[in-house]
Amino acid sequence: MLTNTRVAWFNGKIVPEGQVVIPYRDRSWKSGDGCFDMTRTFEGAPFRLKEHVDRLYRSLRYLRIDPGLSPREMIAVSEDVVARNEHLRELYGDWWLGQRISRGVDAVGDEGWEHTGPNVVVDITPLPLKARATQYRDGAEVVTTTMRRTAPGMLSPRAKMNNYLNMIVAEQPIKAQNPAAWGLLLDENGNLAEGQGSNIFVVQDGRLRTPRERYVLPGVSRQMTMDLARTLGIPCEEADIDLYDAANADEMFLTSTSTCILPVRSFNGQVVGGTVWSGAGPVTKRLTAAYIEAVGCDFVKQYLDRIPS
């Protein structure tokens, strides 16, 4: 039966998303003990769902959580959730599609919880197309944070865990000054790392570089961009990128699940590539065009169409 309410998969059942209720003793709520992954849809079709689910299961193995579903089953559940909400997509444009797993209830033993194993949720939420639309027209403003990204020797940033406080707290002073800015954390060595849900690329002398995987979440959109660069014959490498490199970049852009490729106008208040920003640079444009062709959806137009007239 079709309804006007989005539905989600919660511990084996399809329910209205408002009925997804996690116990207050759940370890994810108490301690951030869990992980998740997210992709987006393009005209209703999930983007590289297998790659996102594979990354999810790498995070699960790192945390030693068994969700009770195989990767193949998780993909099937995710596709089912998208299909069950398809009749609502026209209202929003496209979805974020997420798989969220906690370790479960930290039970004392006398509460009578019906379910104490991992809590598993697969859900969809609307993409923030309108909220981010002007950034495709004007370019993103990126500002580095004073707080460093959690070092790999402490907790691997390659796992997509529920605890995002390192990035949230790091970004707060920047958002207080400019809510539209994108915070970027440096790694333990002072090189560019990542933002909350975004990877960064710099272009200099026609060469494309992005921070080493050891220090960042290896974004699926990041990998897509690197694959496209190699197909187009654009030199691309993972490297240590310091603030000097960033200040002298000819072009810069962010990649993420929702934005795909988002050109950067300024870095720490300095216009990228000169004194006046004139839009995305030639390498960024080539990669964006190739990305659009590969996914079969003009995501730039999808955002720009949401700018109020």
N, C-alpha and C positions, 0 to 999 in steps of 0.2 A: 504494500500500500504506500502510495506517495504522500508525503506530508510536506509542510512548509518549514519543518525543523530539520537541521542537519543531524545526521546520525553518525555514530562511531562504533567501533568494535571494542568491547571491554570484557576481558577475561572470558572470551568464547561466545559472547552474545552481541548482537546488533541492538543498540539502544539509542534513544535521543541523547544528544551530547550532554544535555543538562542532567542526565541520570548517571553520568560517569562520576562516581564519588569515591575518592581514595580515603581510607581510614587515617585518622590523625596520628596513629602510631606507625604508619608506613615509613620505612627507612629513607625513602627519597625525600619525603616532607621533613623528616627529622634531621637528616644528615646529608642530603644531596646524593644518596647512595643509589645511583641508577644511571641510565644512559638513554640516548634517543638519537634519531636521525630524521632528516626531513628532505624531501624533494619538492619540486613544484610541478604543476601540470602545464602543458602547452595545448590550448584548445581542448582541455579535458584529458589529455594523454600524459601520464606520469613520465618525467624526464629521468632516464637512466636509473630506473627503479632497482634493477638488480645490483648495480654498482653501489647505490645508497644502502641497500639491505646488506650487501657484503660488508660494507664499512661498519654498519650497525653491529654485525656479528663479530667483527674484530674488536670493537669496543666491549661487547659482552664477554668475550673470552678474556680480555685484559682485566675486567672487573670480576670474572668468575661468577657470572650470573647465567643461569639456564632459563630462558623464557618459556620453555615448554612447547615451542614451535620450531620447526626447521626453517631455514632461509626460504625454501620453496613455499612453505605454508605461509610465511610472513608476506611474501610477495602476493600470493593469492588473496589473502585477507585484505591487503592494501588495495588491490585492484577492485575488490568487491565493495569496499567503502567508497571509492571514487565513483563506481557505477551507481551505487545507491543514492548518491548525492548529485548525480549529473543533471537532474531536472532543475536544480537550484543554481547551477553554475552561471547561467546567463545574467543573473542578478549581480554577480561579482566579477566576472571575467575569467579568473582562474584560481586555483587552489594552492596552498601549501598542504602537503600530505606528510603526516608525521607518524612515526612509530616510537612509543614511549614505554620504557620498561623500568620498574623499580625492583629492588631486591625483595620487597614485600614487608609485611607487618612484623615489627619487633615485639613479639608477643611475650607477655609475662607468663601466661599459661592458664589463667582462670577467667579470661574474658569471653570465651566462646566464639571467637572469630570464625566465620564459615570458611574464610580463605586467608591463609597466611603465607602462601608462596608468592612468587613474583606477580606484581600487578602489571598487566599489559594493555595498552591503549593504542589504537590506530584511529587517527582522526584527520579531518580536513578543516582548514580555516581559510578565509579569503586572503589573497595576496594584497599587500598595501599599495595597490597601483596608484590610487589618487594621492596618497601621502607622499610618495616618492617621485611623482611625475615630473616636477620642475627640475629635479636633479639631472634628468636626461637632457633637458634644455640648457641648463646653466652649468652643469658639471658639479661633482662632489667636492666638498671641502674636507681635507683630511688633516688631522692634528694628532701629533704623537703624545702619548700619556707619560706622566712621570713614573707611574708604577710599571714594573716589568712583567712580562708574561711569565707564568709559572714555568720553571725550568724543567727540562726532561728528567733530571736527576731527582726531582721532587715528585712530580706527577706528570705522566706523559700528555702533552697537548694533542697528540694524535688520536686520542680517544674522545669521542663526543659525549661528554658526561653531563649530568643534570646540573652540577654545580658550576655556574658561570660567574661566581662572585668576583674572581680575579679580574675578569673583563668588565663586569658591571661597575665595580667600585673604581677601577682605573678610569673609566669613561665619564664618570659623574661630573668632575670639575669641568670637563670640556663641554658636556651637554648643558651645564649651568650657564656657560657663556654663549653657546650657540647650539640650540637644540637640533639644528639640521646637520651639524658637523659629524664626521665619522672619526671616532677615536681609533688610533692605531698603537698597539703596544710594541715595545722593543723587546728583544730577547735578552738573556742574561749577559750577552756580550755587547749589547748596545746596537745590534743590527735590527732592521725592520723584522717584525714577526707577523702579527695579524690583528684584525679587529674582531668585534663581537659578530661572528657569522660572516666574515669577509676575509678573503685573501687579497694580497696586493701584488701588482706587476709594475715594473718600470721599464721604459724603453730608452736606450741611449745608443746613438749611432746605428740604428736599425736592429739592435740586438735586444731581445726580450729576456728579462730576469725576474725571478720570484724567490722569496725566502726558502731556505732548505726545509724539507718535510720534517726533519727532526724537531723543529721548533714551532710547528704550526699544525692545525688540523688540515690534513690533505683534502681540500675541497674537491668534490666531484666536478664542479664547474671549473675549478682551477685546472684539473686534469684535462677536461674537455678543451680548454683554451690552449694548453700545451700541445695537445694532439693536433688541434687545428693549425697551430703555428708551424709544426713540423710538416704538415701537409702543404702549407702555403710556402714553405721554404724560408720561413722566418727563423733565424737562429734563436734558440730558447734554452735557458739553463736555470737550474736551481743554484743559488749563490748567497753568500753573505752580502747584504746590501746595507751600507751604513748611511748616516744622515748626509754625508758629503755626496754620496751617489744619488740620493733622493733629490738633493738641492740642484744637481746638475742633470736631472732626467729631462729628456726631450718630450716624453709622454709618460703618463701614469694612469692606471685604471684599477678598479676593484672588481673582483669576481665573487659571486655568491649565488646561492640557490635561487633567490627571488629576482635579483637584479641582473644576473647573467654576466654582462660586461657593462660596467658603469665608469665612464671617463672621469678623471679627477682634474678639477680646475686649479686647485691650490693645495699646497703642502706646507703646513705650519705657517700659513699666511702668505706664502710666496707663490706667485702664479707659476704653474708648471710649464716649462719650455720657453719662457720669455717674460715680457712685462704685461702683455695683454693676451688673455685666453680667447682663442678664436674657434673653440670647439674641439672635438676629438681629433687627435692626430692621425696621420695616414696608417700607421700600423694598427692602432686601435680600431679605425674604421674597417680595415681589411678583415680583422678578426671578428668584429661585430657582424659584418655581412656574411661571413662564413658560418658563424654561429646561428644566425637567423635561418640560413639555408638548411643547415643540418637539422634543426629542430622543427622546421616547417611552420614557424610562427614569428612574426615581426614583433618581438618583445619591446623594441624601442617605441614603435608606433602604439603598441598596447598601453605603454605608460604615457606617452605624449598626448594621446587622445583623452586622458583624464584631467588635463590641465583646464581649469575653468576658462571659458571664453570671455 
